[in-house]
């Protein structure tokens, strides 16, 4: 299985803002054209995109990043994320106050873009209550008029891997239910 960079545009934004890598190094690493990288740096595109640190997400090592910053002709390589290393997951997690106000926005985003997700899955992904999810679905949430859909991964409320796993489970459940319904139909 070949490894791919998660959220290449967000990674490009972070690399532009936080490193001294050349546009060609960033473009090659992110799988984008050098002109796209230059436009991001000039603020012409992706103005509101929040950067994603590839070192924190384990996509590249700090040593690899330092090596490529020292040598402008070097090519960055994705870190080998071995499947044998189990990842610690905690059932409950603390959400900083600054991110809590993004929860209704993230819930609205998930409801609109992934209707197959159950309330329980959204509850676990975002760290919210079922009552909040129902109120947002019904449009009776106290801040309904101010809710703007926001990707929960970019808001920092869950990881891309957690979101993808939840979507895959929901899709599999939907497929099973459809197969069961098809078998029962005459």
C-alpha positions as CSV (number, residue, x, y, z in Angstrom):
1,X,0.0,0.0,0.0
2,X,1.6,3.3,-1.0
3,X,1.5,6.1,1.4
4,X,0.0,9.4,0.4
5,X,0.1,12.8,2.0
6,X,-3.0,13.7,4.0
7,X,-4.5,17.1,3.2
8,X,-1.8,18.3,0.8
9,X,-3.1,21.8,0.5
10,X,-3.2,22.4,4.3
11,X,0.3,20.9,4.5
12,X,1.5,23.2,1.8
13,X,0.1,26.2,3.7
14,X,1.9,25.2,6.8
15,X,5.2,24.5,5.0
16,X,5.0,27.9,3.3
17,X,4.4,29.7,6.6
18,X,6.8,27.8,8.8
19,X,9.8,26.7,6.8
20,X,12.4,28.0,4.4
21,X,11.7,25.2,1.8
22,X,11.7,26.2,-1.9
23,X,8.4,26.3,-3.8
24,X,9.6,23.4,-5.9
25,X,10.4,21.3,-2.8
26,X,6.9,22.0,-1.3
27,X,5.2,21.4,-4.7
28,X,6.9,18.0,-5.1
29,X,6.2,16.9,-1.6
30,X,2.5,18.0,-1.7
31,X,1.9,16.7,-5.2
32,X,1.0,20.2,-6.5
33,X,2.3,22.5,-9.2
34,X,4.9,25.1,-8.3
35,X,2.6,27.9,-9.5
36,X,-0.1,26.7,-7.1
37,X,2.4,26.9,-4.2
38,X,3.4,30.4,-5.3
39,X,-0.2,31.5,-5.5
40,X,-0.8,30.1,-2.0
41,X,2.2,32.1,-0.7
42,X,1.0,35.2,-2.5
43,X,-2.4,34.8,-0.8
44,X,-4.3,34.5,-4.1
45,X,-5.7,31.0,-3.3
46,X,-6.4,29.1,0.0
47,X,-6.5,32.3,2.0
48,X,-8.7,30.8,4.8
49,X,-7.1,27.4,4.9
50,X,-5.6,26.4,8.2
51,X,-2.1,24.9,7.8
52,X,-1.5,21.4,9.0
53,X,1.9,20.5,10.5
54,X,3.2,17.3,8.8
55,X,5.6,16.7,11.7
56,X,2.9,16.6,14.3
57,X,0.8,14.3,12.1
58,X,3.7,11.9,11.7
59,X,3.9,12.3,7.9
60,X,7.5,13.5,8.0
61,X,10.2,13.5,10.6
62,X,11.7,16.7,12.0
63,X,15.1,15.4,10.9
64,X,13.9,15.0,7.3
65,X,12.4,18.5,7.3
66,X,15.7,20.0,8.7
67,X,17.7,18.1,6.1
68,X,15.6,19.5,3.2
69,X,15.7,23.0,4.6
70,X,19.5,22.9,4.7
71,X,19.7,21.6,1.1
72,X,17.4,23.3,-1.4
73,X,17.9,20.5,-4.0
74,X,16.9,17.8,-1.5
75,X,13.5,16.0,-1.9
76,X,11.4,15.3,1.1
77,X,10.2,11.8,1.8
78,X,7.1,10.7,3.7
79,X,7.9,9.1,7.0
80,X,7.4,5.3,7.2
81,X,4.3,4.9,9.4
82,X,4.5,1.3,10.4
83,X,1.3,-0.5,10.8
84,X,2.7,-2.5,13.8
85,X,2.8,0.5,16.1
86,X,-0.5,0.7,18.0
87,X,-1.8,4.2,18.6
88,X,-3.0,5.3,22.0
89,X,-6.6,6.5,21.9
90,X,-8.5,7.9,24.7
91,X,-12.2,7.6,25.1
92,X,-12.6,11.1,26.5
93,X,-10.6,14.0,25.3
94,X,-10.3,17.6,26.4
95,X,-11.4,20.2,23.9
96,X,-9.8,23.6,24.4
97,X,-12.3,26.5,24.9
98,X,-11.1,28.1,21.6
99,X,-12.2,25.0,19.7
100,X,-15.5,24.4,21.5
101,X,-17.3,27.1,19.6
102,X,-16.5,25.2,16.4
103,X,-18.4,22.1,17.5
104,X,-21.8,23.2,16.1
105,X,-20.2,24.2,12.8
106,X,-18.5,20.8,12.6
107,X,-21.7,19.0,13.4
108,X,-23.6,20.9,10.7
109,X,-20.8,20.0,8.2
110,X,-21.0,16.3,9.0
111,X,-24.8,16.2,8.9
112,X,-24.8,17.9,5.4
113,X,-21.8,16.1,3.8
114,X,-22.0,12.7,5.5
115,X,-25.7,12.0,6.2
116,X,-24.9,8.3,6.6
117,X,-23.1,9.0,9.9
118,X,-25.2,8.1,12.9
119,X,-25.7,10.5,15.8
120,X,-23.5,8.2,17.9
121,X,-20.6,8.4,15.4
122,X,-20.8,12.2,15.3
123,X,-21.0,12.3,19.1
124,X,-17.8,10.3,19.3
125,X,-16.0,12.2,16.6
126,X,-16.7,15.7,17.8
127,X,-17.1,15.0,21.5
128,X,-20.6,16.4,21.8
129,X,-24.1,15.4,23.0
130,X,-26.9,13.7,21.1
131,X,-29.2,16.6,22.1
132,X,-26.9,19.1,20.4
133,X,-26.8,17.0,17.3
134,X,-30.6,16.7,17.2
135,X,-31.1,20.5,17.7
136,X,-28.7,21.3,14.9
137,X,-30.5,18.8,12.6
138,X,-33.9,20.3,13.5
139,X,-32.6,23.9,13.2
140,X,-33.5,24.7,16.8
141,X,-30.0,25.1,18.2
142,X,-29.6,28.5,20.0
143,X,-27.0,29.6,17.5
144,X,-28.7,28.2,14.4
145,X,-28.5,31.5,12.6
146,X,-24.8,31.8,13.2
147,X,-23.7,28.3,12.3
148,X,-21.3,28.0,9.4
149,X,-20.3,24.6,8.2
150,X,-16.7,23.9,9.1
151,X,-14.6,20.7,8.4
152,X,-14.0,19.1,11.9
153,X,-10.5,18.0,10.8
154,X,-9.5,21.5,9.9
155,X,-11.1,22.8,13.1
156,X,-9.0,20.3,15.1
157,X,-11.9,18.4,16.6
158,X,-10.9,15.0,15.1
159,X,-8.3,13.5,12.9
160,X,-8.7,12.7,9.2
161,X,-8.1,9.0,10.0
162,X,-10.9,9.0,12.7
163,X,-13.3,10.7,10.2
164,X,-12.4,8.3,7.4
165,X,-12.9,5.3,9.7
166,X,-16.3,6.5,10.8
167,X,-17.4,7.1,7.2
168,X,-16.2,3.7,6.1
169,X,-18.2,2.0,9.0
170,X,-21.3,4.0,8.1
171,X,-21.0,3.1,4.4
172,X,-20.5,-0.5,5.3
173,X,-23.6,-0.5,7.5
174,X,-25.6,1.2,4.8
175,X,-24.5,-1.4,2.3
176,X,-25.5,-4.2,4.7
177,X,-28.9,-2.7,5.3
178,X,-29.5,-2.3,1.5
179,X,-28.4,-5.9,0.9
180,X,-30.8,-7.1,3.6
181,X,-33.7,-5.0,2.1
182,X,-32.9,-6.4,-1.4
183,X,-33.1,-10.0,-0.1
184,X,-36.4,-9.4,1.5
185,X,-38.0,-7.8,-1.6
186,X,-40.0,-10.2,-3.9
